[in-house]
Amino acid sequence: MIAVSWRQFRAQAVVGAAALVAVAVALAVTGPHLVDVYRSGMAQCRAQGTSGSNCDNPVLDTYRGLQIALAALVLVAPALLGMFWGAPLMAREIESGTYRLAWTQSVTRRHWVLVKLGVVALGAMAAAGALSLMATWWSSPLVTASQNRFSPGEFGLVGIVPVGYAAFAFALGATTGLVVRRTLPAMATTLAGFIAARLAMTYWIRPHLMTPLRRVFSLTGPGGGVGVEVDPQGLSLVAQAPSVPNAWVFSTSVQDAAGNAPSTAYLQQACPNLPGIGGSVHHLQGPGLGGAVSAVPVPGGLKGDLQQCIATVATRFHEVALYQPASRYWAFQWLETLVFVVVAALLAGGAYWWVRHRMS
């Protein structure tokens, strides 16, 4: 029965390798064209005098279907490896009882569990690594054009973190299969556990891996920006995201030297011409990226009044941003990968202990 199990694994590995080859061919054929579109788009943006996030590069809409398919494949691949390689790896033999036959022959418990965990885990990590490497190469023009590498939709799809996800998913599946002792429930539990771990890392753990930096921007200078919201209750300032390419911005606020936000009374005094625009709500863009001033159309042509308002407020207040700079991107990649690999090692250690001391 051990031979049958390994034959099944080899068959799945062959299918997985064929799928990787098909993906590699599709990416190799379309990748050069994607680079050409990106370069042409950048040249057009430079000719128009735009750059950074203001550059609307057409590469972001090129091969849109392939972009979605590749992202979905990289996203679900670790979960599939955990479900179809990890969970059935030992659960199938435990469920049928054939593992006892193996232990009565020349295969010891230690050899049985270590070979299964080691060989298949390396295969899962290699498959995830190969897919991630191809996705990283192909999508590099897209990542460069979007300037948003820390976004949840991009961070977990490129770089080295998919390798950590695969190691964790496989170890979770193998350990769950040992404990649950049934294949289908172990597969379902592995999927639920993997999704929960990814969500926890993305929204609760990753933001705390490194302390964010604090940066001060002028309300009228390049980089920062502020919006003025006018409603029947009065004025309020809304800080815009600063112009820091590929940064992960946690929060923005308008403060004075003591850390206090401008009061409604102060804003009404500093901006006397803005309140009471027909009793409606208007969000006016103040000095934004690169220090340019823009405004949505409002009654009365208040662009000049808005400029004067922001200039007055800027003499006392500034914008404060908490963010992770682009230079920390790979540090976050390595830290998150390390977290998942360590958890995978702990799960594998738990599986080894379970086989040695709890299985009969």
Protein Blocks (a to p, Z undefined) as FASTA:
>chain_A
ZZmmmmmmmmmmmmmmmmmmmmmmmmmmmmmmmmmmmmmmmmmmmmnopahjllccfklm
goklmmmmmmmmmmmmmmmmmmmmmmmmmmmmmmnopmmmmmmmmbdfklmmmmmmmmmm
mmmmmmmmmmmmmmmmmmmmmmmmnopakbmklmmmgcjllmmmmmmmmmmmmmmmmmno
paklmmmmmmmmmmmmmmmmmmmmmmmmpccddddddfkbghiacdddddfkbccddddd
dddehiacfbdcdddfkopacdfklmmmmmmmlgophhiacddddddehhiacddddehi
lmlmmmmmmmmmmmmgccddddddfklmmmmmmmmmmmmmmmmmmmmmmmmmmmmmmgZZ
